[in-house]
Amino acid sequence: MRADKTLVHAVLVLFALAVPQWAAAENSKDVGEYVIHYNAFPSDVLSPQISRQYGLARSKERGILNITVLRKVMGTASQPVSAWVKATATNLSGQLRSIPMREIRERNAIYYIAQMRVADQETLRFNVRVQPIGTKETYTVEFSQQFHTR
């Protein structure tokens, strides 16, 4: 368990020093031999260095969606895996938008990020579908996040 926690924090290295603790809070869903980690937060909390390095806009009006897929390996730390990741978000008015994800590979980490416009007090309901490469199974993660831009 401790090794898995260590790897998860390494996988989320993009945000390790750039994001306050509340924003870096992560959620996860255990789906058989995989664990899907996910979070969403405003991009203005990123440091300028991280923003430049990954081509992410820093703005209160931009949110970031971050997804990581790990394969559980008995007796060792989980391993990051490539996956097909498709995300959508629906606001409380029922407006649906597609969120194009991009893969980032870094040392022993693979994660998927996207940016989207957000409004003050807007709550987005995310629907993320994940299919690890080489499998036929597709897993779904759903969660909500409210954004504050003021």
Phi and psi in degrees as a GROMACS rama.xvg file:
@    title "Ramachandran Plot"
@    xaxis  label "Phi"
@    yaxis  label "Psi"
@TYPE xy
-63.5565  -40.1742  ARG-2
-63.0206  -39.6835  ALA-3
-62.8953  -42.8489  ASP-4
-61.7529  -42.0295  LYS-5
-62.6198  -44.1738  THR-6
-65.5215  -41.1091  LEU-7
-58.4115  -43.8682  VAL-8
-66.6057  -33.8795  HIS-9
-67.6572  -39.98  ALA-10
-63.8908  -33.5625  VAL-11
-93.8257  27.3914  LEU-12
-57.6894  -28.7155  VAL-13
-51.9114  -33.9539  LEU-14
-108.495  -1.13466  PHE-15
-53.2784  -53.4294  ALA-16
-104.452  -5.42938  LEU-17
-94.881  -15.598  ALA-18
-122.976  134.097  VAL-19
-58.7619  156.871  PRO-20
-52.6638  -42.7818  GLN-21
-63.5082  -35.126  TRP-22
-78.5851  -29.1717  ALA-23
-83.1987  -3.28  ALA-24
-54.5187  132.589  ALA-25
-117.073  157.668  GLU-26
-123.012  157.885  ASN-27
-145.085  157.669  SER-28
-132.233  125.11  LYS-29
-87.5362  121.22  ASP-30
-131.125  83.3472  VAL-31
68.906  -120.311  GLY-32
-86.6225  7.00404  GLU-33
-124.765  157.021  TYR-34
-126.656  128.156  VAL-35
-105.634  121.192  ILE-36
-101.887  140.747  HIS-37
-148.761  149.093  TYR-38
-161.758  161.386  ASN-39
-143.073  140.969  ALA-40
-161.971  163.765  PHE-41
-70.7985  141.913  PRO-42
-77.5147  -10.7327  SER-43
-69.1041  -11.7346  ASP-44
-82.7117  -8.65484  VAL-45
-71.5521  146.909  LEU-46
-72.3971  154.571  SER-47
-57.1826  -36.8355  PRO-48
-63.5154  -48.4215  GLN-49
-64.2502  -41.1897  ILE-50
-57.9814  -47.5689  SER-51
-65.3037  -45.2646  ARG-52
-58.4457  -36.6355  GLN-53
-109.553  6.43835  TYR-54
64.4625  40.0296  GLY-55
-107.686  133.442  LEU-56
-75.0828  133.487  ALA-57
-93.6763  114.156  ARG-58
-163.114  144.294  SER-59
-65.8332  -24.0648  LYS-60
-90.6882  11.1236  GLU-61
-125.611  132  ARG-62
-105.93  158.472  GLY-63
-120.499  134.378  ILE-64
-110.013  129.938  LEU-65
-127.135  127.111  ASN-66
-129.257  136.994  ILE-67
-134.572  137.751  THR-68
-117.442  124.633  VAL-69
-120.949  137.581  LEU-70
-92.4198  128.61  ARG-71
-72.7866  132.968  LYS-72
-126.669  119.665  VAL-73
-56.8796  126.925  MET-74
81.3044  -2.69285  GLY-75
-137.272  177.541  THR-76
-68.0535  149.721  ALA-77
-62.6424  154.385  SER-78
-111.26  132.896  GLN-79
-67.2851  143.199  PRO-80
-130.535  152.152  VAL-81
-74.1673  149.877  SER-82
-152.792  158.783  ALA-83
-86.5494  122.649  TRP-84
-126.478  123.831  VAL-85
-125.812  130.405  LYS-86
-129.277  144.56  ALA-87
-132.803  160.105  THR-88
-136.096  141.032  ALA-89
-123.166  132.638  THR-90
-88.527  179.212  ASN-91
-69.1586  -14.6118  LEU-92
-85.9236  -3.16651  SER-93
88.0222  7.24798  GLY-94
-75.7489  124.42  GLN-95
-100.147  136.213  LEU-96
-136.086  142.9  ARG-97
-82.549  143.153  SER-98
-121.148  103.756  ILE-99
-69.5237  123.137  PRO-100
-94.9648  150.007  MET-101
-128.973  144.443  ARG-102
-85.8207  137.599  GLU-103
-122.927  128.33  ILE-104
-114.038  132.709  ARG-105
-147.641  114.98  GLU-106
47.017  -112.079  ARG-107
-103.172  32.5985  ASN-108
-129.587  144.957  ALA-109
-134.55  126.204  ILE-110
-144.535  165.781  TYR-111
-123.222  127.983  TYR-112
-129.722  158.369  ILE-113
-153.361  156.052  ALA-114
-118.552  148.473  GLN-115
-146.798  154.002  MET-116
-72.567  142.323  ARG-117
-137.061  153.093  VAL-118
-111.38  161.966  ALA-119
-61.2102  133.85  ASP-120
68.706  8.00656  GLN-121
-74.4916  132.285  GLU-122
-106.158  124.851  THR-123
-109.942  135.272  LEU-124
-100.965  110.296  ARG-125
-89.1258  139.305  PHE-126
-124.853  114.867  ASN-127
-119.946  124.381  VAL-128
-107.724  131.9  ARG-129
-128.258  128.289  VAL-130
-127.658  105.235  GLN-131
-57.6996  137.955  PRO-132
-58.1502  134.525  ILE-133
89.7138  3.22772  GLY-134
-120.57  163.841  THR-135
-100.363  -14.6179  LYS-136
-76.7663  138.256  GLU-137
-117.531  131.817  THR-138
-112.759  146.831  TYR-139
-118.497  135.295  THR-140
-120.611  131.205  VAL-141
-126.801  135.585  GLU-142
-159.008  161.622  PHE-143
-116.469  149.786  SER-144
-144.593  130.431  GLN-145
-97.2009  137.472  GLN-146
-110.881  143.843  PHE-147
-122.422  122.606  HIS-148
-109.356  -0.931785  THR-149
